[in-house]
């Protein structure tokens, strides 16, 4: 039994059964509705990723369409570029072909002109060659005539030279003339080697002998004599010897003649207290000098023992150069006193310069201090002028300058 509102209803009552059936239906509907709502929510949640994927696929499809459009535009651009490039290439090829054709034409024309010029030049050279050949032939004939004239002149010179050789032979065959020839050669050598005041020619000694040349050397060794005479006859006889026995005999004769001449020089031109303790024998022939040293060394040693030294033109020049150095050294020693005196005067002059330089430095120092004082005074005057230029009554210090009456009244008064 069910009591509702004070009334009792039995379970087997049709109304109760109908009410229960209706309630069950309503409950079933509610349950189905709840299940349907849950299924719809679950379907919605499952469809949301699908919708997102569909949207992404739509975007990709749109981008793919845009890419196809861009690709289509790029292909069109490439096609247009290729077409324009082919057109430019064809134009360039055509221009180059035209240029090559023009160059070929220009080269053909240039070659033709060159060949024409070459032919003209060849003709001109042939003309000049023919003209030059004739001119050279004329010049050759002229030069041949000049050479023939020169040969004639040389023949005359040879004839004259032969006469001079004969005269030289006459000079050498005469002892006096031969001595003059040696003196002339010695004079030339001495003139080139020594100053004019260092020697005397044909100087007469205290014993009355006349020396060919006297060199004024200082003591020691003192003045030295050079004799220019030499024995030539014995040497010429030695040169003409035909047999060995004649050569040995004439060689001894030549050595004896040289010894006699060495002895004469030692006796005549070596004077104690007047000349040096030696003399020079000038031989104006390198051949005789070489013969003496090569085949007669004992004669040379005898000359050394007699203090007579044999010299040739070459060795005489070397000896005179040595004497020149001795003369220079002697003159330097003579001037040493004057040089020392001049050095003393120079030292005094340097001391005076240093003293005056010290006084001048003192004057410069005083002038510098005066300039510094002027500079300081000028700076002080400049500062005061700047203060006067920026003068302000409000900032005027009471301790500086006189009291100034203000033009504006004081606030307290």
Secondary structure by P-SEA (a helix, b strand, c coil): cccccccccccccaaaaaaaaaaaaaaaaaaaaaaaaaaaaaaaaaaaaaaaaaaaaaaaaaaaaaaaaaaaaaaaaaaaaaaaaaaaaaaaaaaaaaaaaaaaaaaaaaaaaaaaaaaaaaaaaaaaaaaaaaaaaaaaaaaaaaaaaaaaaaaaaaaaaaaaaaaaaaaaacaaaaaaaaaaaaaaaaaaccccccccccccccccccccbbbbccccccbbbbbcccccaaaaaaaacccaaaaaaaaaaaaaaaaaaaaaaaaccccccccccbbbbbcccaaaaaaaaaccaaaaaaaaaacbbbbcaaaaaaaaaaaaaaaaaaaaaaaaaaaaaaaaaaaaaaaaaaaaaaaaaaaaaaaaaaaaaaaaaaaaaaaaaaaaaaccccccccccccbbbbccccccc
